[in-house]
Amino acid sequence: MRVDLQDEPNAKVMAVEGVVTLDNCQELLKEGKGLASDGFVDVIVDFRKVEFIDSAGIGTLISLSKVMKDGGGGLKLRNLGDNIKRVFALSRLDAFFTITTSGANEP
């Protein structure tokens, strides 16, 4: 897994590439907590290049969401592929997370 940080108006973007699993999800959590400690509490996780996410990865996203909310911001997920979108829908996490499909101009 690779995480690239990008700037957008009013938010930081964590562009994730590869697979998000138990083996590497701590890296994602570390990056997100680093952003929060630097004062960035509105974060978008872009899944455009994510092939797979397991339950540990989903748990990490839930933890990151809490970190951002505790700081007064929020966590959005963007560009989920069909299979990942289906996992979020089946687990009803699509109601927990704000999930978007486009770029910087989307609210």
CYANA upper distance limits for C-alpha pairs under 8 A (distance plus 0.5 A):
  1 MET  CA     16 VAL  CA      7.46
  1 MET  CA     17 GLU  CA      6.03
  1 MET  CA     18 GLY  CA      5.20
  1 MET  CA     19 VAL  CA      6.03
  1 MET  CA     20 VAL  CA      6.85
  1 MET  CA     24 ASN  CA      7.25
  2 ARG  CA     16 VAL  CA      6.20
  2 ARG  CA     17 GLU  CA      5.58
  2 ARG  CA     18 GLY  CA      7.15
  3 VAL  CA     14 MET  CA      6.53
  3 VAL  CA     15 ALA  CA      6.03
  3 VAL  CA     16 VAL  CA      5.10
  3 VAL  CA     17 GLU  CA      6.96
  3 VAL  CA     28 LEU  CA      7.65
  3 VAL  CA     31 GLU  CA      8.48
  4 ASP  CA     13 VAL  CA      8.45
  4 ASP  CA     14 MET  CA      6.20
  4 ASP  CA     15 ALA  CA      5.58
  4 ASP  CA     16 VAL  CA      7.06
  5 LEU  CA     12 LYS  CA      7.42
  5 LEU  CA     13 VAL  CA      6.13
  5 LEU  CA     14 MET  CA      5.32
  5 LEU  CA     15 ALA  CA      6.78
  6 GLN  CA     12 LYS  CA      6.40
  6 GLN  CA     13 VAL  CA      5.42
  6 GLN  CA     14 MET  CA      6.98
  6 GLN  CA     15 ALA  CA      7.77
  7 ASP  CA     11 ALA  CA      7.09
  7 ASP  CA     12 LYS  CA      5.46
  7 ASP  CA     13 VAL  CA      6.61
  8 GLU  CA     12 LYS  CA      6.38
  8 GLU  CA     13 VAL  CA      7.40
  8 GLU  CA    104 ALA  CA      6.60
  9 PRO  CA    104 ALA  CA      7.67
 10 ASN  CA     42 ASP  CA      7.67
 11 ALA  CA     40 PHE  CA      7.68
 11 ALA  CA     41 VAL  CA      8.32
 11 ALA  CA     42 ASP  CA      5.56
 11 ALA  CA     43 VAL  CA      5.93
 11 ALA  CA     44 ILE  CA      7.42
 12 LYS  CA     35 LEU  CA      8.49
 12 LYS  CA     40 PHE  CA      7.33
 12 LYS  CA     42 ASP  CA      7.12
 12 LYS  CA     43 VAL  CA      5.47
 12 LYS  CA     44 ILE  CA      6.77
 13 VAL  CA     43 VAL  CA      6.26
 13 VAL  CA     44 ILE  CA      5.19
 13 VAL  CA     45 VAL  CA      6.30
 13 VAL  CA     46 ASP  CA      7.25
 14 MET  CA     32 GLY  CA      8.47
 14 MET  CA     43 VAL  CA      7.80
 14 MET  CA     44 ILE  CA      6.65
 14 MET  CA     45 VAL  CA      5.28
 14 MET  CA     46 ASP  CA      6.53
 15 ALA  CA     45 VAL  CA      6.48
 15 ALA  CA     46 ASP  CA      5.16
 15 ALA  CA     47 PHE  CA      7.13
 15 ALA  CA     48 ARG  CA      8.18
 15 ALA  CA     49 LYS  CA      8.42
 16 VAL  CA     45 VAL  CA      7.52
 16 VAL  CA     46 ASP  CA      6.53
 16 VAL  CA     47 PHE  CA      6.27
 16 VAL  CA     48 ARG  CA      8.02
 16 VAL  CA     49 LYS  CA      6.89
 16 VAL  CA     50 VAL  CA      6.75
 17 GLU  CA     47 PHE  CA      7.70
 17 GLU  CA     48 ARG  CA      8.09
 17 GLU  CA     49 LYS  CA      5.14
 17 GLU  CA     50 VAL  CA      5.45
 17 GLU  CA     51 GLU  CA      8.21
 18 GLY  CA     49 LYS  CA      6.75
 18 GLY  CA     50 VAL  CA      5.32
 18 GLY  CA     51 GLU  CA      6.11
 18 GLY  CA     52 PHE  CA      7.75
 19 VAL  CA     50 VAL  CA      6.20
 19 VAL  CA     51 GLU  CA      5.96
 19 VAL  CA     52 PHE  CA      5.30
 19 VAL  CA     53 ILE  CA      6.38
 20 VAL  CA     24 ASN  CA      6.83
 20 VAL  CA     25 CYS  CA      6.28
 20 VAL  CA     50 VAL  CA      7.96
 20 VAL  CA     52 PHE  CA      6.72
 20 VAL  CA     53 ILE  CA      5.14
 20 VAL  CA     54 ASP  CA      7.02
 20 VAL  CA     57 GLY  CA      5.89
 21 THR  CA     25 CYS  CA      6.07
 21 THR  CA     52 PHE  CA      8.42
 21 THR  CA     53 ILE  CA      6.34
 21 THR  CA     54 ASP  CA      5.73
 21 THR  CA     55 SER  CA      8.03
 21 THR  CA     56 ALA  CA      6.47
 21 THR  CA     57 GLY  CA      5.75
 22 LEU  CA     26 GLN  CA      8.24
 22 LEU  CA     54 ASP  CA      7.76
 22 LEU  CA     55 SER  CA      8.42
 22 LEU  CA     56 ALA  CA      5.62
 22 LEU  CA     57 GLY  CA      6.94
 24 ASN  CA     28 LEU  CA      7.86
 25 CYS  CA     29 LEU  CA      6.93
 25 CYS  CA     56 ALA  CA      7.43
 25 CYS  CA     57 GLY  CA      5.95
 25 CYS  CA     60 THR  CA      7.00
 26 GLN  CA     30 LYS  CA      6.51
 26 GLN  CA     60 THR  CA      8.03
 27 GLU  CA     31 GLU  CA      6.71
 28 LEU  CA     32 GLY  CA      6.74
 28 LEU  CA     60 THR  CA      8.06
 29 LEU  CA     33 LYS  CA      6.54
 29 LEU  CA     60 THR  CA      6.69
 29 LEU  CA     61 LEU  CA      8.21
 29 LEU  CA     63 SER  CA      8.29
 29 LEU  CA     64 LEU  CA      6.92
 30 LYS  CA     34 GLY  CA      6.51
 31 GLU  CA     35 LEU  CA      6.84
 32 GLY  CA     36 ALA  CA      6.82
 32 GLY  CA     43 VAL  CA      8.47
 32 GLY  CA     64 LEU  CA      6.92
 33 LYS  CA     37 SER  CA      6.60
 33 LYS  CA     64 LEU  CA      7.72
 33 LYS  CA     67 VAL  CA      7.63
 34 GLY  CA     38 ASP  CA      6.71
 35 LEU  CA     39 GLY  CA      6.93
 35 LEU  CA     40 PHE  CA      5.64
 35 LEU  CA     41 VAL  CA      7.59
 36 ALA  CA     40 PHE  CA      5.40
 36 ALA  CA     41 VAL  CA      5.69
 36 ALA  CA     67 VAL  CA      7.79
 36 ALA  CA     68 MET  CA      7.05
 36 ALA  CA     71 GLY  CA      7.67
 41 VAL  CA     68 MET  CA      5.45
 41 VAL  CA     69 LYS  CA      7.99
 41 VAL  CA     71 GLY  CA      6.48
 41 VAL  CA     72 GLY  CA      7.13
 41 VAL  CA     73 GLY  CA      5.02
 41 VAL  CA     74 GLY  CA      6.67
 41 VAL  CA     75 LEU  CA      8.28
 42 ASP  CA     68 MET  CA      7.31
 42 ASP  CA     73 GLY  CA      5.40
 42 ASP  CA     74 GLY  CA      5.47
 42 ASP  CA     75 LEU  CA      6.55
 43 VAL  CA     68 MET  CA      8.16
 43 VAL  CA     73 GLY  CA      8.44
 43 VAL  CA     74 GLY  CA      6.93
 43 VAL  CA     75 LEU  CA      5.49
 43 VAL  CA     76 LYS  CA      6.86
 44 ILE  CA     75 LEU  CA      6.24
 44 ILE  CA     76 LYS  CA      5.14
 44 ILE  CA     77 LEU  CA      6.17
 44 ILE  CA     78 ARG  CA      7.26
 45 VAL  CA     75 LEU  CA      7.89
 45 VAL  CA     76 LYS  CA      6.71
 45 VAL  CA     77 LEU  CA      5.41
 45 VAL  CA     78 ARG  CA      6.56
 46 ASP  CA     77 LEU  CA      6.56
 46 ASP  CA     78 ARG  CA      5.19
 46 ASP  CA     79 ASN  CA      6.46
 46 ASP  CA     80 LEU  CA      8.17
 47 PHE  CA     77 LEU  CA      7.72
 47 PHE  CA     78 ARG  CA      6.41
 47 PHE  CA     79 ASN  CA      5.69
 47 PHE  CA     80 LEU  CA      5.75
 47 PHE  CA     81 GLY  CA      7.87
 48 ARG  CA     78 ARG  CA      7.91
 48 ARG  CA     79 ASN  CA      5.49
 48 ARG  CA     80 LEU  CA      6.83
 48 ARG  CA     81 GLY  CA      7.55
 50 VAL  CA     80 LEU  CA      8.39
 50 VAL  CA     81 GLY  CA      8.26
 51 GLU  CA     81 GLY  CA      8.37
 52 PHE  CA     84 ILE  CA      7.46
 53 ILE  CA     57 GLY  CA      6.17
 53 ILE  CA     58 ILE  CA      7.39
 53 ILE  CA     84 ILE  CA      7.62
 54 ASP  CA     58 ILE  CA      6.92
 55 SER  CA     59 GLY  CA      6.58
 56 ALA  CA     60 THR  CA      6.67
 57 GLY  CA     61 LEU  CA      6.92
 58 ILE  CA     62 ILE  CA      6.89
 59 GLY  CA     63 SER  CA      6.76
 60 THR  CA     64 LEU  CA      6.63
 61 LEU  CA     65 SER  CA      6.56
 62 ILE  CA     66 LYS  CA      6.93
 63 SER  CA     67 VAL  CA      6.86
 64 LEU  CA     68 MET  CA      6.73
 64 LEU  CA     75 LEU  CA      7.79
 65 SER  CA     69 LYS  CA      6.62
 65 SER  CA     74 GLY  CA      6.78
 65 SER  CA     75 LEU  CA      5.69
 66 LYS  CA     70 ASP  CA      6.45
 67 VAL  CA     71 GLY  CA      6.92
 68 MET  CA     72 GLY  CA      6.97
 68 MET  CA     73 GLY  CA      5.59
 68 MET  CA     74 GLY  CA      5.46
 68 MET  CA     75 LEU  CA      6.78
 69 LYS  CA     73 GLY  CA      5.44
 69 LYS  CA     74 GLY  CA      5.64
 69 LYS  CA     75 LEU  CA      8.22
 75 LEU  CA     97 PHE  CA      7.92
 75 LEU  CA     98 THR  CA      7.86
 76 LYS  CA     97 PHE  CA      6.92
 76 LYS  CA     98 THR  CA      5.50
 76 LYS  CA     99 ILE  CA      6.43
 76 LYS  CA    100 THR  CA      7.83
 77 LEU  CA     97 PHE  CA      7.49
 77 LEU  CA     98 THR  CA      6.70
 77 LEU  CA     99 ILE  CA      5.27
 77 LEU  CA    100 THR  CA      6.74
 78 ARG  CA     99 ILE  CA      6.13
 78 ARG  CA    100 THR  CA      5.20
 78 ARG  CA    101 THR  CA      5.80
 78 ARG  CA    102 SER  CA      7.47
 79 ASN  CA     99 ILE  CA      8.38
 79 ASN  CA    100 THR  CA      6.97
 79 ASN  CA    101 THR  CA      5.20
 79 ASN  CA    102 SER  CA      7.27
 80 LEU  CA     84 ILE  CA      6.42
 80 LEU  CA     85 LYS  CA      6.09
 80 LEU  CA     99 ILE  CA      8.40
 80 LEU  CA    101 THR  CA      7.86
 81 GLY  CA     85 LYS  CA      6.42
 82 ASP  CA     86 ARG  CA      6.59
 83 ASN  CA     87 VAL  CA      6.96
 84 ILE  CA     88 PHE  CA      6.92
 85 LYS  CA     89 ALA  CA      6.69
 85 LYS  CA     94 ASP  CA      8.36
 86 ARG  CA     90 LEU  CA      6.54
 87 VAL  CA     91 SER  CA      6.65
 88 PHE  CA     92 ARG  CA      6.39
 88 PHE  CA     93 LEU  CA      5.39
 88 PHE  CA     94 ASP  CA      5.72
 89 ALA  CA     93 LEU  CA      6.62
 89 ALA  CA     94 ASP  CA      5.77
 92 ARG  CA     96 PHE  CA      7.81
 93 LEU  CA     97 PHE  CA      6.68
 94 ASP  CA     98 THR  CA      7.63
 94 ASP  CA     99 ILE  CA      7.41
100 THR  CA    106 GLU  CA      8.21
102 SER  CA    106 GLU  CA      6.75
